[in-house]
Amino acid sequence: MMVGGGVLVLFNWHRSLGALLLFGIIFPAPFFLHHFWNETDSYTRLSEFAHFIKDLSLSGAALLLLS
C-alpha cells in the first residue's frame, strides 16, 4: 500500500487517495512498533522515542500532501 500510495502521489494521479493511503499506513505504525514507554534502558527508550516521533512526522507530511 505504501508503494501504491507513493506512486499515486508521484505521478499526481489521484493524489489525495495516495496521500490517504500513505497516512493510513504510516500513522498507526509507531503505536504498534515503537513502545518507548515500556523500555527500561535509557538508550533504547531514546532510540524508540526518536523513531516514534519520526513516524509521526512522516504521517504529518502525508497529511500535508492532501492540501
PDBQT receptor file of N, H, CA, C and O in Angstrom, charges set to zero:
ATOM      1  N   MET A   1       0.821  -1.193   0.000  1.00  0.00    +0.000 N 
ATOM      2  CA  MET A   1       0.000   0.000   0.000  1.00  0.00    +0.000 C 
ATOM      3  C   MET A   1       0.865   1.256   0.000  1.00  0.00    +0.000 C 
ATOM      4  O   MET A   1       0.491   2.276  -0.579  1.00  0.00    +0.000 OA
ATOM      5  N   MET A   2       2.028   1.176   0.655  1.00  0.00    +0.000 N 
ATOM      6  H   MET A   2       2.332   0.347   1.125  1.00  0.00    +0.000 HD
ATOM      7  CA  MET A   2       2.899   2.345   0.656  1.00  0.00    +0.000 C 
ATOM      8  C   MET A   2       3.439   2.619  -0.738  1.00  0.00    +0.000 C 
ATOM      9  O   MET A   2       3.540   3.774  -1.152  1.00  0.00    +0.000 OA
ATOM     10  N   VAL A   3       3.784   1.565  -1.460  1.00  0.00    +0.000 N 
ATOM     11  H   VAL A   3       3.702   0.627  -1.123  1.00  0.00    +0.000 HD
ATOM     12  CA  VAL A   3       4.283   1.752  -2.825  1.00  0.00    +0.000 C 
ATOM     13  C   VAL A   3       3.175   2.308  -3.711  1.00  0.00    +0.000 C 
ATOM     14  O   VAL A   3       3.408   3.220  -4.503  1.00  0.00    +0.000 OA
ATOM     15  N   GLY A   4       1.985   1.764  -3.578  1.00  0.00    +0.000 N 
ATOM     16  H   GLY A   4       1.796   1.022  -2.934  1.00  0.00    +0.000 HD
ATOM     17  CA  GLY A   4       0.862   2.257  -4.364  1.00  0.00    +0.000 C 
ATOM     18  C   GLY A   4       0.536   3.713  -4.072  1.00  0.00    +0.000 C 
ATOM     19  O   GLY A   4       0.311   4.501  -4.990  1.00  0.00    +0.000 OA
ATOM     20  N   GLY A   5       0.510   4.067  -2.793  1.00  0.00    +0.000 N 
ATOM     21  H   GLY A   5       0.692   3.427  -2.047  1.00  0.00    +0.000 HD
ATOM     22  CA  GLY A   5       0.254   5.462  -2.429  1.00  0.00    +0.000 C 
ATOM     23  C   GLY A   5       1.355   6.381  -2.917  1.00  0.00    +0.000 C 
ATOM     24  O   GLY A   5       1.090   7.493  -3.374  1.00  0.00    +0.000 OA
ATOM     25  N   GLY A   6       2.590   5.915  -2.820  1.00  0.00    +0.000 N 
ATOM     26  H   GLY A   6       2.805   5.011  -2.449  1.00  0.00    +0.000 HD
ATOM     27  CA  GLY A   6       3.709   6.730  -3.297  1.00  0.00    +0.000 C 
ATOM     28  C   GLY A   6       3.668   6.938  -4.801  1.00  0.00    +0.000 C 
ATOM     29  O   GLY A   6       3.977   8.026  -5.288  1.00  0.00    +0.000 OA
ATOM     30  N   VAL A   7       3.291   5.908  -5.534  1.00  0.00    +0.000 N 
ATOM     31  H   VAL A   7       3.040   5.025  -5.139  1.00  0.00    +0.000 HD
ATOM     32  CA  VAL A   7       3.188   6.030  -6.992  1.00  0.00    +0.000 C 
ATOM     33  C   VAL A   7       2.059   6.981  -7.363  1.00  0.00    +0.000 C 
ATOM     34  O   VAL A   7       2.213   7.800  -8.269  1.00  0.00    +0.000 OA
ATOM     35  N   LEU A   8       0.928   6.882  -6.673  1.00  0.00    +0.000 N 
ATOM     36  H   LEU A   8       0.804   6.216  -5.937  1.00  0.00    +0.000 HD
ATOM     37  CA  LEU A   8      -0.182   7.802  -6.954  1.00  0.00    +0.000 C 
ATOM     38  C   LEU A   8       0.210   9.246  -6.706  1.00  0.00    +0.000 C 
ATOM     39  O   LEU A   8      -0.151  10.129  -7.484  1.00  0.00    +0.000 OA
ATOM     40  N   VAL A   9       0.942   9.496  -5.637  1.00  0.00    +0.000 N 
ATOM     41  H   VAL A   9       1.235   8.779  -5.005  1.00  0.00    +0.000 HD
ATOM     42  CA  VAL A   9       1.375  10.861  -5.335  1.00  0.00    +0.000 C 
ATOM     43  C   VAL A   9       2.453  11.308  -6.318  1.00  0.00    +0.000 C 
ATOM     44  O   VAL A   9       2.439  12.448  -6.780  1.00  0.00    +0.000 OA
ATOM     45  N   LEU A  10       3.380  10.420  -6.636  1.00  0.00    +0.000 N 
ATOM     46  H   LEU A  10       3.392   9.493  -6.260  1.00  0.00    +0.000 HD
ATOM     47  CA  LEU A  10       4.495  10.760  -7.523  1.00  0.00    +0.000 C 
ATOM     48  C   LEU A  10       4.015  11.180  -8.900  1.00  0.00    +0.000 C 
ATOM     49  O   LEU A  10       4.500  12.165  -9.457  1.00  0.00    +0.000 OA
ATOM     50  N   PHE A  11       3.070  10.442  -9.450  1.00  0.00    +0.000 N 
ATOM     51  H   PHE A  11       2.676   9.641  -8.998  1.00  0.00    +0.000 HD
ATOM     52  CA  PHE A  11       2.586  10.746 -10.796  1.00  0.00    +0.000 C 
ATOM     53  C   PHE A  11       1.368  11.662 -10.798  1.00  0.00    +0.000 C 
ATOM     54  O   PHE A  11       0.768  11.897 -11.847  1.00  0.00    +0.000 OA
ATOM     55  N   ASN A  12       0.998  12.184  -9.617  1.00  0.00    +0.000 N 
ATOM     56  H   ASN A  12       1.486  11.994  -8.765  1.00  0.00    +0.000 HD
ATOM     57  CA  ASN A  12      -0.101  13.149  -9.475  1.00  0.00    +0.000 C 
ATOM     58  C   ASN A  12      -1.399  12.590 -10.065  1.00  0.00    +0.000 C 
ATOM     59  O   ASN A  12      -2.166  13.314 -10.701  1.00  0.00    +0.000 OA
ATOM     60  N   TRP A  13      -1.628  11.313  -9.849  1.00  0.00    +0.000 N 
ATOM     61  H   TRP A  13      -1.005  10.726  -9.333  1.00  0.00    +0.000 HD
ATOM     62  CA  TRP A  13      -2.832  10.651 -10.325  1.00  0.00    +0.000 C 
ATOM     63  C   TRP A  13      -3.586  10.184  -9.093  1.00  0.00    +0.000 C 
ATOM     64  O   TRP A  13      -3.139   9.260  -8.413  1.00  0.00    +0.000 OA
ATOM     65  N   HIS A  14      -4.714  10.799  -8.793  1.00  0.00    +0.000 N 
ATOM     66  H   HIS A  14      -5.077  11.550  -9.345  1.00  0.00    +0.000 HD
ATOM     67  CA  HIS A  14      -5.467  10.563  -7.554  1.00  0.00    +0.000 C 
ATOM     68  C   HIS A  14      -4.557  10.819  -6.346  1.00  0.00    +0.000 C 
ATOM     69  O   HIS A  14      -4.387   9.969  -5.473  1.00  0.00    +0.000 OA
ATOM     70  N   ARG A  15      -3.993  12.004  -6.337  1.00  0.00    +0.000 N 
ATOM     71  H   ARG A  15      -4.131  12.695  -7.047  1.00  0.00    +0.000 HD
ATOM     72  CA  ARG A  15      -3.013  12.363  -5.312  1.00  0.00    +0.000 C 
ATOM     73  C   ARG A  15      -3.582  12.294  -3.902  1.00  0.00    +0.000 C 
ATOM     74  O   ARG A  15      -2.900  11.852  -2.978  1.00  0.00    +0.000 OA
ATOM     75  N   SER A  16      -4.827  12.729  -3.731  1.00  0.00    +0.000 N 
ATOM     76  H   SER A  16      -5.382  13.088  -4.481  1.00  0.00    +0.000 HD
ATOM     77  CA  SER A  16      -5.410  12.698  -2.383  1.00  0.00    +0.000 C 
ATOM     78  C   SER A  16      -5.636  11.265  -1.907  1.00  0.00    +0.000 C 
ATOM     79  O   SER A  16      -5.471  10.982  -0.721  1.00  0.00    +0.000 OA
ATOM     80  N   LEU A  17      -6.005  10.367  -2.798  1.00  0.00    +0.000 N 
ATOM     81  H   LEU A  17      -6.139  10.597  -3.762  1.00  0.00    +0.000 HD
ATOM     82  CA  LEU A  17      -6.155   8.966  -2.427  1.00  0.00    +0.000 C 
ATOM     83  C   LEU A  17      -4.801   8.372  -2.033  1.00  0.00    +0.000 C 
ATOM     84  O   LEU A  17      -4.705   7.620  -1.064  1.00  0.00    +0.000 OA
ATOM     85  N   GLY A  18      -3.767   8.711  -2.783  1.00  0.00    +0.000 N 
ATOM     86  H   GLY A  18      -3.844   9.322  -3.571  1.00  0.00    +0.000 HD
ATOM     87  CA  GLY A  18      -2.425   8.242  -2.447  1.00  0.00    +0.000 C 
ATOM     88  C   GLY A  18      -1.959   8.762  -1.104  1.00  0.00    +0.000 C 
ATOM     89  O   GLY A  18      -1.348   8.030  -0.326  1.00  0.00    +0.000 OA
ATOM     90  N   ALA A  19      -2.249  10.037  -0.828  1.00  0.00    +0.000 N 
ATOM     91  H   ALA A  19      -2.745  10.632  -1.461  1.00  0.00    +0.000 HD
ATOM     92  CA  ALA A  19      -1.864  10.611   0.462  1.00  0.00    +0.000 C 
ATOM     93  C   ALA A  19      -2.627   9.951   1.607  1.00  0.00    +0.000 C 
ATOM     94  O   ALA A  19      -2.064   9.726   2.678  1.00  0.00    +0.000 OA
ATOM     95  N   LEU A  20      -3.900   9.641   1.386  1.00  0.00    +0.000 N 
ATOM     96  H   LEU A  20      -4.357   9.824   0.515  1.00  0.00    +0.000 HD
ATOM     97  CA  LEU A  20      -4.670   8.948   2.419  1.00  0.00    +0.000 C 
ATOM     98  C   LEU A  20      -4.156   7.529   2.657  1.00  0.00    +0.000 C 
ATOM     99  O   LEU A  20      -4.127   7.059   3.795  1.00  0.00    +0.000 OA
ATOM    100  N   LEU A  21      -3.754   6.858   1.594  1.00  0.00    +0.000 N 
ATOM    101  H   LEU A  21      -3.777   7.240   0.671  1.00  0.00    +0.000 HD
ATOM    102  CA  LEU A  21      -3.165   5.524   1.754  1.00  0.00    +0.000 C 
ATOM    103  C   LEU A  21      -1.885   5.594   2.575  1.00  0.00    +0.000 C 
ATOM    104  O   LEU A  21      -1.669   4.786   3.478  1.00  0.00    +0.000 OA
ATOM    105  N   LEU A  22      -1.038   6.567   2.251  1.00  0.00    +0.000 N 
ATOM    106  H   LEU A  22      -1.213   7.223   1.517  1.00  0.00    +0.000 HD
ATOM    107  CA  LEU A  22       0.210   6.722   2.999  1.00  0.00    +0.000 C 
ATOM    108  C   LEU A  22      -0.070   7.050   4.459  1.00  0.00    +0.000 C 
ATOM    109  O   LEU A  22       0.553   6.478   5.354  1.00  0.00    +0.000 OA
ATOM    110  N   PHE A  23      -0.991   7.958   4.704  1.00  0.00    +0.000 N 
ATOM    111  H   PHE A  23      -1.497   8.423   3.977  1.00  0.00    +0.000 HD
ATOM    112  CA  PHE A  23      -1.321   8.323   6.075  1.00  0.00    +0.000 C 
ATOM    113  C   PHE A  23      -1.912   7.135   6.831  1.00  0.00    +0.000 C 
ATOM    114  O   PHE A  23      -1.586   6.912   7.997  1.00  0.00    +0.000 OA
ATOM    115  N   GLY A  24      -2.776   6.379   6.172  1.00  0.00    +0.000 N 
ATOM    116  H   GLY A  24      -3.041   6.560   5.225  1.00  0.00    +0.000 HD
ATOM    117  CA  GLY A  24      -3.416   5.243   6.820  1.00  0.00    +0.000 C 
ATOM    118  C   GLY A  24      -2.440   4.150   7.227  1.00  0.00    +0.000 C 
ATOM    119  O   GLY A  24      -2.701   3.410   8.176  1.00  0.00    +0.000 OA
ATOM    120  N   ILE A  25      -1.328   4.041   6.526  1.00  0.00    +0.000 N 
ATOM    121  H   ILE A  25      -1.117   4.643   5.756  1.00  0.00    +0.000 HD
ATOM    122  CA  ILE A  25      -0.317   3.053   6.872  1.00  0.00    +0.000 C 
ATOM    123  C   ILE A  25       0.687   3.615   7.877  1.00  0.00    +0.000 C 
ATOM    124  O   ILE A  25       1.073   2.929   8.824  1.00  0.00    +0.000 OA
ATOM    125  N   ILE A  26       1.106   4.858   7.671  1.00  0.00    +0.000 N 
ATOM    126  H   ILE A  26       0.792   5.415   6.902  1.00  0.00    +0.000 HD
ATOM    127  CA  ILE A  26       2.186   5.420   8.488  1.00  0.00    +0.000 C 
ATOM    128  C   ILE A  26       1.703   5.832   9.878  1.00  0.00    +0.000 C 
ATOM    129  O   ILE A  26       2.437   5.651  10.850  1.00  0.00    +0.000 OA
ATOM    130  N   PHE A  27       0.498   6.379  10.002  1.00  0.00    +0.000 N 
ATOM    131  H   PHE A  27      -0.098   6.526   9.213  1.00  0.00    +0.000 HD
ATOM    132  CA  PHE A  27       0.062   6.893  11.301  1.00  0.00    +0.000 C 
ATOM    133  C   PHE A  27      -0.066   5.828  12.387  1.00  0.00    +0.000 C 
ATOM    134  O   PHE A  27       0.440   6.054  13.486  1.00  0.00    +0.000 OA
ATOM    135  N   PRO A  28      -0.701   4.694  12.156  1.00  0.00    +0.000 N 
ATOM    136  CA  PRO A  28      -0.816   3.722  13.260  1.00  0.00    +0.000 C 
ATOM    137  C   PRO A  28       0.462   2.934  13.526  1.00  0.00    +0.000 C 
ATOM    138  O   PRO A  28       0.586   2.315  14.583  1.00  0.00    +0.000 OA
ATOM    139  N   ALA A  29       1.401   2.942  12.607  1.00  0.00    +0.000 N 
ATOM    140  H   ALA A  29       1.300   3.445  11.748  1.00  0.00    +0.000 HD
ATOM    141  CA  ALA A  29       2.609   2.122  12.745  1.00  0.00    +0.000 C 
ATOM    142  C   ALA A  29       3.410   2.412  14.014  1.00  0.00    +0.000 C 
ATOM    143  O   ALA A  29       3.801   1.459  14.689  1.00  0.00    +0.000 OA
ATOM    144  N   PRO A  30       3.680   3.668  14.382  1.00  0.00    +0.000 N 
ATOM    145  CA  PRO A  30       4.506   3.874  15.581  1.00  0.00    +0.000 C 
ATOM    146  C   PRO A  30       3.857   3.382  16.864  1.00  0.00    +0.000 C 
ATOM    147  O   PRO A  30       4.555   3.016  17.810  1.00  0.00    +0.000 OA
ATOM    148  N   PHE A  31       2.546   3.368  16.908  1.00  0.00    +0.000 N 
ATOM    149  H   PHE A  31       1.980   3.664  16.139  1.00  0.00    +0.000 HD
ATOM    150  CA  PHE A  31       1.868   2.905  18.115  1.00  0.00    +0.000 C 
ATOM    151  C   PHE A  31       1.991   1.390  18.305  1.00  0.00    +0.000 C 
ATOM    152  O   PHE A  31       1.885   0.887  19.423  1.00  0.00    +0.000 OA
ATOM    153  N   PHE A  32       2.215   0.678  17.211  1.00  0.00    +0.000 N 
ATOM    154  H   PHE A  32       2.302   1.087  16.302  1.00  0.00    +0.000 HD
ATOM    155  CA  PHE A  32       2.379  -0.773  17.281  1.00  0.00    +0.000 C 
ATOM    156  C   PHE A  32       3.837  -1.206  17.278  1.00  0.00    +0.000 C 
ATOM    157  O   PHE A  32       4.158  -2.286  17.774  1.00  0.00    +0.000 OA
ATOM    158  N   LEU A  33       4.724  -0.387  16.730  1.00  0.00    +0.000 N 
ATOM    159  H   LEU A  33       4.464   0.490  16.326  1.00  0.00    +0.000 HD
ATOM    160  CA  LEU A  33       6.115  -0.796  16.556  1.00  0.00    +0.000 C 
ATOM    161  C   LEU A  33       7.073  -0.214  17.579  1.00  0.00    +0.000 C 
ATOM    162  O   LEU A  33       8.045  -0.875  17.943  1.00  0.00    +0.000 OA
ATOM    163  N   HIS A  34       6.836   0.989  18.049  1.00  0.00    +0.000 N 
ATOM    164  H   HIS A  34       6.046   1.526  17.753  1.00  0.00    +0.000 HD
ATOM    165  CA  HIS A  34       7.817   1.686  18.879  1.00  0.00    +0.000 C 
ATOM    166  C   HIS A  34       7.246   1.955  20.275  1.00  0.00    +0.000 C 
ATOM    167  O   HIS A  34       6.740   3.044  20.548  1.00  0.00    +0.000 OA
ATOM    168  N   HIS A  35       7.333   0.968  21.141  1.00  0.00    +0.000 N 
ATOM    169  H   HIS A  35       7.745   0.084  20.920  1.00  0.00    +0.000 HD
ATOM    170  CA  HIS A  35       6.813   1.079  22.508  1.00  0.00    +0.000 C 
ATOM    171  C   HIS A  35       7.900   1.633  23.431  1.00  0.00    +0.000 C 
ATOM    172  O   HIS A  35       8.443   0.913  24.269  1.00  0.00    +0.000 OA
ATOM    173  N   PHE A  36       8.207   2.922  23.267  1.00  0.00    +0.000 N 
ATOM    174  H   PHE A  36       7.766   3.507  22.586  1.00  0.00    +0.000 HD
ATOM    175  CA  PHE A  36       9.270   3.514  24.069  1.00  0.00    +0.000 C 
ATOM    176  C   PHE A  36       8.880   3.609  25.535  1.00  0.00    +0.000 C 
ATOM    177  O   PHE A  36       9.753   3.643  26.403  1.00  0.00    +0.000 OA
ATOM    178  N   TRP A  37       7.596   3.654  25.824  1.00  0.00    +0.000 N 
ATOM    179  H   TRP A  37       6.887   3.627  25.119  1.00  0.00    +0.000 HD
ATOM    180  CA  TRP A  37       7.135   3.791  27.206  1.00  0.00    +0.000 C 
ATOM    181  C   TRP A  37       7.350   2.516  28.020  1.00  0.00    +0.000 C 
ATOM    182  O   TRP A  37       7.284   2.558  29.249  1.00  0.00    +0.000 OA
ATOM    183  N   ASN A  38       7.602   1.397  27.371  1.00  0.00    +0.000 N 
ATOM    184  H   ASN A  38       7.656   1.362  26.373  1.00  0.00    +0.000 HD
ATOM    185  CA  ASN A  38       7.848   0.137  28.076  1.00  0.00    +0.000 C 
ATOM    186  C   ASN A  38       9.330  -0.152  28.289  1.00  0.00    +0.000 C 
ATOM    187  O   ASN A  38       9.677  -1.084  29.014  1.00  0.00    +0.000 OA
ATOM    188  N   GLU A  39      10.197   0.623  27.677  1.00  0.00    +0.000 N 
ATOM    189  H   GLU A  39       9.915   1.381  27.088  1.00  0.00    +0.000 HD
ATOM    190  CA  GLU A  39      11.632   0.363  27.753  1.00  0.00    +0.000 C 
ATOM    191  C   GLU A  39      12.205   0.827  29.085  1.00  0.00    +0.000 C 
ATOM    192  O   GLU A  39      11.795   1.855  29.623  1.00  0.00    +0.000 OA
ATOM    193  N   THR A  40      13.156   0.062  29.613  1.00  0.00    +0.000 N 
ATOM    194  H   THR A  40      13.489  -0.773  29.176  1.00  0.00    +0.000 HD
ATOM    195  CA  THR A  40      13.811   0.428  30.874  1.00  0.00    +0.000 C 
ATOM    196  C   THR A  40      15.192   1.027  30.642  1.00  0.00    +0.000 C 
ATOM    197  O   THR A  40      15.645   1.868  31.418  1.00  0.00    +0.000 OA
ATOM    198  N   ASP A  41      15.858   0.598  29.581  1.00  0.00    +0.000 N 
ATOM    199  H   ASP A  41      15.489  -0.085  28.951  1.00  0.00    +0.000 HD
ATOM    200  CA  ASP A  41      17.177   1.141  29.257  1.00  0.00    +0.000 C 
ATOM    201  C   ASP A  41      17.010   2.532  28.636  1.00  0.00    +0.000 C 
ATOM    202  O   ASP A  41      16.193   2.710  27.732  1.00  0.00    +0.000 OA
ATOM    203  N   SER A  42      17.768   3.506  29.109  1.00  0.00    +0.000 N 
ATOM    204  H   SER A  42      18.432   3.361  29.843  1.00  0.00    +0.000 HD
ATOM    205  CA  SER A  42      17.581   4.883  28.652  1.00  0.00    +0.000 C 
ATOM    206  C   SER A  42      17.951   5.046  27.178  1.00  0.00    +0.000 C 
ATOM    207  O   SER A  42      17.287   5.792  26.458  1.00  0.00    +0.000 OA
ATOM    208  N   TYR A  43      19.008   4.355  26.715  1.00  0.00    +0.000 N 
ATOM    209  H   TYR A  43      19.547   3.749  27.300  1.00  0.00    +0.000 HD
ATOM    210  CA  TYR A  43      19.395   4.479  25.310  1.00  0.00    +0.000 C 
ATOM    211  C   TYR A  43      18.326   3.876  24.401  1.00  0.00    +0.000 C 
ATOM    212  O   TYR A  43      17.978   4.466  23.378  1.00  0.00    +0.000 OA
ATOM    213  N   THR A  44      17.812   2.727  24.762  1.00  0.00    +0.000 N 
ATOM    214  H   THR A  44      18.094   2.248  25.593  1.00  0.00    +0.000 HD
ATOM    215  CA  THR A  44      16.768   2.085  23.963  1.00  0.00    +0.000 C 
ATOM    216  C   THR A  44      15.499   2.919  23.966  1.00  0.00    +0.000 C 
ATOM    217  O   THR A  44      14.833   3.043  22.939  1.00  0.00    +0.000 OA
ATOM    218  N   ARG A  45      15.163   3.489  25.106  1.00  0.00    +0.000 N 
ATOM    219  H   ARG A  45      15.704   3.389  25.941  1.00  0.00    +0.000 HD
ATOM    220  CA  ARG A  45      13.979   4.344  25.195  1.00  0.00    +0.000 C 
ATOM    221  C   ARG A  45      14.118   5.564  24.292  1.00  0.00    +0.000 C 
ATOM    222  O   ARG A  45      13.177   5.929  23.588  1.00  0.00    +0.000 OA
ATOM    223  N   LEU A  46      15.288   6.194  24.311  1.00  0.00    +0.000 N 
ATOM    224  H   LEU A  46      16.053   5.898  24.883  1.00  0.00    +0.000 HD
ATOM    225  CA  LEU A  46      15.517   7.367  23.474  1.00  0.00    +0.000 C 
ATOM    226  C   LEU A  46      15.475   7.005  21.994  1.00  0.00    +0.000 C 
ATOM    227  O   LEU A  46      14.929   7.749  21.180  1.00  0.00    +0.000 OA
ATOM    228  N   SER A  47      16.054   5.860  21.653  1.00  0.00    +0.000 N 
ATOM    229  H   SER A  47      16.497   5.255  22.315  1.00  0.00    +0.000 HD
ATOM    230  CA  SER A  47      16.047   5.415  20.264  1.00  0.00    +0.000 C 
ATOM    231  C   SER A  47      14.621   5.126  19.790  1.00  0.00    +0.000 C 
ATOM    232  O   SER A  47      14.233   5.545  18.700  1.00  0.00    +0.000 OA
ATOM    233  N   GLU A  48      13.856   4.427  20.590  1.00  0.00    +0.000 N 
ATOM    234  H   GLU A  48      14.171   4.086  21.476  1.00  0.00    +0.000 HD
ATOM    235  CA  GLU A  48      12.467   4.132  20.218  1.00  0.00    +0.000 C 
ATOM    236  C   GLU A  48      11.629   5.407  20.139  1.00  0.00    +0.000 C 
ATOM    237  O   GLU A  48      10.768   5.533  19.269  1.00  0.00    +0.000 OA
ATOM    238  N   PHE A  49      11.882   6.355  21.048  1.00  0.00    +0.000 N 
ATOM    239  H   PHE A  49      12.582   6.253  21.755  1.00  0.00    +0.000 HD
ATOM    240  CA  PHE A  49      11.155   7.617  21.019  1.00  0.00    +0.000 C 
ATOM    241  C   PHE A  49      11.482   8.396  19.744  1.00  0.00    +0.000 C 
ATOM    242  O   PHE A  49      10.593   8.994  19.138  1.00  0.00    +0.000 OA
ATOM    243  N   ALA A  50      12.739   8.390  19.340  1.00  0.00    +0.000 N 
ATOM    244  H   ALA A  50      13.461   7.904  19.833  1.00  0.00    +0.000 HD
ATOM    245  CA  ALA A  50      13.130   9.088  18.111  1.00  0.00    +0.000 C 
ATOM    246  C   ALA A  50      12.431   8.484  16.899  1.00  0.00    +0.000 C 
ATOM    247  O   ALA A  50      11.960   9.213  16.027  1.00  0.00    +0.000 OA
ATOM    248  N   HIS A  51      12.363   7.170  16.840  1.00  0.00    +0.000 N 
ATOM    249  H   HIS A  51      12.746   6.578  17.549  1.00  0.00    +0.000 HD
ATOM    250  CA  HIS A  51      11.669   6.521  15.733  1.00  0.00    +0.000 C 
ATOM    251  C   HIS A  51      10.162   6.783  15.797  1.00  0.00    +0.000 C 
ATOM    252  O   HIS A  51       9.518   6.936  14.759  1.00  0.00    +0.000 OA
ATOM    253  N   PHE A  52       9.608   6.833  16.983  1.00  0.00    +0.000 N 
ATOM    254  H   PHE A  52      10.132   6.709  17.826  1.00  0.00    +0.000 HD
ATOM    255  CA  PHE A  52       8.187   7.139  17.172  1.00  0.00    +0.000 C 
ATOM    256  C   PHE A  52       7.865   8.529  16.619  1.00  0.00    +0.000 C 
ATOM    257  O   PHE A  52       6.910   8.695  15.861  1.00  0.00    +0.000 OA
ATOM    258  N   ILE A  53       8.662   9.514  16.999  1.00  0.00    +0.000 N 
ATOM    259  H   ILE A  53       9.438   9.378  17.614  1.00  0.00    +0.000 HD
ATOM    260  CA  ILE A  53       8.444  10.887  16.537  1.00  0.00    +0.000 C 
ATOM    261  C   ILE A  53       8.670  11.008  15.036  1.00  0.00    +0.000 C 
ATOM    262  O   ILE A  53       7.955  11.745  14.356  1.00  0.00    +0.000 OA
ATOM    263  N   LYS A  54       9.662  10.289  14.516  1.00  0.00    +0.000 N 
ATOM    264  H   LYS A  54      10.243   9.690  15.068  1.00  0.00    +0.000 HD
ATOM    265  CA  LYS A  54       9.935  10.312  13.080  1.00  0.00    +0.000 C 
ATOM    266  C   LYS A  54       8.735   9.791  12.300  1.00  0.00    +0.000 C 
ATOM    267  O   LYS A  54       8.340  10.387  11.298  1.00  0.00    +0.000 OA
ATOM    268  N   ASP A  55       8.157   8.691  12.751  1.00  0.00    +0.000 N 
ATOM    269  H   ASP A  55       8.477   8.207  13.565  1.00  0.00    +0.000 HD
ATOM    270  CA  ASP A  55       6.999   8.135  12.057  1.00  0.00    +0.000 C 
ATOM    271  C   ASP A  55       5.785   9.053  12.151  1.00  0.00    +0.000 C 
ATOM    272  O   ASP A  55       5.017   9.164  11.196  1.00  0.00    +0.000 OA
ATOM    273  N   LEU A  56       5.608   9.704  13.281  1.00  0.00    +0.000 N 
ATOM    274  H   LEU A  56       6.232   9.614  14.058  1.00  0.00    +0.000 HD
ATOM    275  CA  LEU A  56       4.502  10.658  13.395  1.00  0.00    +0.000 C 
ATOM    276  C   LEU A  56       4.710  11.860  12.473  1.00  0.00    +0.000 C 
ATOM    277  O   LEU A  56       3.750  12.375  11.899  1.00  0.00    +0.000 OA
ATOM    278  N   SER A  57       5.949  12.305  12.330  1.00  0.00    +0.000 N 
ATOM    279  H   SER A  57       6.728  11.887  12.796  1.00  0.00    +0.000 HD
ATOM    280  CA  SER A  57       6.205  13.432  11.433  1.00  0.00    +0.000 C 
ATOM    281  C   SER A  57       5.996  13.031   9.979  1.00  0.00    +0.000 C 
ATOM    282  O   SER A  57       5.546  13.847   9.175  1.00  0.00    +0.000 OA
ATOM    283  N   LEU A  58       6.315  11.793   9.629  1.00  0.00    +0.000 N 
ATOM    284  H   LEU A  58       6.680  11.130  10.282  1.00  0.00    +0.000 HD
ATOM    285  CA  LEU A  58       6.041  11.323   8.266  1.00  0.00    +0.000 C 
ATOM    286  C   LEU A  58       4.546  11.250   7.995  1.00  0.00    +0.000 C 
ATOM    287  O   LEU A  58       4.106  11.519   6.877  1.00  0.00    +0.000 OA
ATOM    288  N   SER A  59       3.765  10.890   9.000  1.00  0.00    +0.000 N 
ATOM    289  H   SER A  59       4.123  10.671   9.908  1.00  0.00    +0.000 HD
ATOM    290  CA  SER A  59       2.312  10.876   8.796  1.00  0.00    +0.000 C 
ATOM    291  C   SER A  59       1.786  12.306   8.643  1.00  0.00    +0.000 C 
ATOM    292  O   SER A  59       0.840  12.538   7.890  1.00  0.00    +0.000 OA
ATOM    293  N   GLY A  60       2.385  13.254   9.343  1.00  0.00    +0.000 N 
ATOM    294  H   GLY A  60       3.154  13.066   9.954  1.00  0.00    +0.000 HD
ATOM    295  CA  GLY A  60       2.011  14.655   9.147  1.00  0.00    +0.000 C 
ATOM    296  C   GLY A  60       2.356  15.140   7.746  1.00  0.00    +0.000 C 
ATOM    297  O   GLY A  60       1.606  15.916   7.154  1.00  0.00    +0.000 OA
ATOM    298  N   ALA A  61       3.483  14.688   7.214  1.00  0.00    +0.000 N 
ATOM    299  H   ALA A  61       4.093  14.057   7.694  1.00  0.00    +0.000 HD
ATOM    300  CA  ALA A  61       3.846  15.047   5.842  1.00  0.00    +0.000 C 
ATOM    301  C   ALA A  61       2.840  14.466   4.849  1.00  0.00    +0.000 C 
ATOM    302  O   ALA A  61       2.509  15.103   3.849  1.00  0.00    +0.000 OA
ATOM    303  N   ALA A  62       2.358  13.263   5.126  1.00  0.00    +0.000 N 
ATOM    304  H   ALA A  62       2.626  12.745   5.939  1.00  0.00    +0.000 HD
ATOM    305  CA  ALA A  62       1.334  12.677   4.248  1.00  0.00    +0.000 C 
ATOM    306  C   ALA A  62       0.045  13.501   4.305  1.00  0.00    +0.000 C 
ATOM    307  O   ALA A  62      -0.642  13.642   3.293  1.00  0.00    +0.000 OA
ATOM    308  N   LEU A  63      -0.284  14.043   5.473  1.00  0.00    +0.000 N 
ATOM    309  H   LEU A  63       0.274  13.928   6.295  1.00  0.00    +0.000 HD
ATOM    310  CA  LEU A  63      -1.461  14.916   5.572  1.00  0.00    +0.000 C 
ATOM    311  C   LEU A  63      -1.258  16.213   4.801  1.00  0.00    +0.000 C 
ATOM    312  O   LEU A  63      -2.202  16.752   4.223  1.00  0.00    +0.000 OA
ATOM    313  N   LEU A  64      -0.024  16.714   4.794  1.00  0.00    +0.000 N 
ATOM    314  H   LEU A  64       0.742  16.276   5.264  1.00  0.00    +0.000 HD
ATOM    315  CA  LEU A  64       0.241  17.929   4.025  1.00  0.00    +0.000 C 
ATOM    316  C   LEU A  64       0.058  17.710   2.523  1.00  0.00    +0.000 C 
ATOM    317  O   LEU A  64      -0.259  18.647   1.790  1.00  0.00    +0.000 OA
ATOM    318  N   LEU A  65       0.255  16.488   2.073  1.00  0.00    +0.000 N 
ATOM    319  H   LEU A  65       0.513  15.727   2.668  1.00  0.00    +0.000 HD
ATOM    320  CA  LEU A  65       0.046  16.206   0.659  1.00  0.00    +0.000 C 
ATOM    321  C   LEU A  65      -1.429  16.318   0.271  1.00  0.00    +0.000 C 
ATOM    322  O   LEU A  65      -1.753  16.477  -0.906  1.00  0.00    +0.000 OA
ATOM    323  N   LEU A  66      -2.312  16.236   1.248  1.00  0.00    +0.000 N 
ATOM    324  H   LEU A  66      -2.049  16.107   2.204  1.00  0.00    +0.000 HD
ATOM    325  CA  LEU A  66      -3.747  16.369   0.957  1.00  0.00    +0.000 C 
ATOM    326  C   LEU A  66      -4.135  17.803   0.600  1.00  0.00    +0.000 C 
ATOM    327  O   LEU A  66      -5.111  18.031  -0.114  1.00  0.00    +0.000 OA
ATOM    328  N   SER A  67      -3.373  18.751   1.096  1.00  0.00    +0.000 N 
ATOM    329  H   SER A  67      -2.579  18.565   1.676  1.00  0.00    +0.000 HD
ATOM    330  CA  SER A  67      -3.758  20.155   0.846  1.00  0.00    +0.000 C 
ATOM    331  C   SER A  67      -3.260  20.671  -0.488  1.00  0.00    +0.000 C 
ATOM    332  O   SER A  67      -3.505  21.827  -0.833  1.00  0.00    +0.000 OA
TER     333      SER A  67
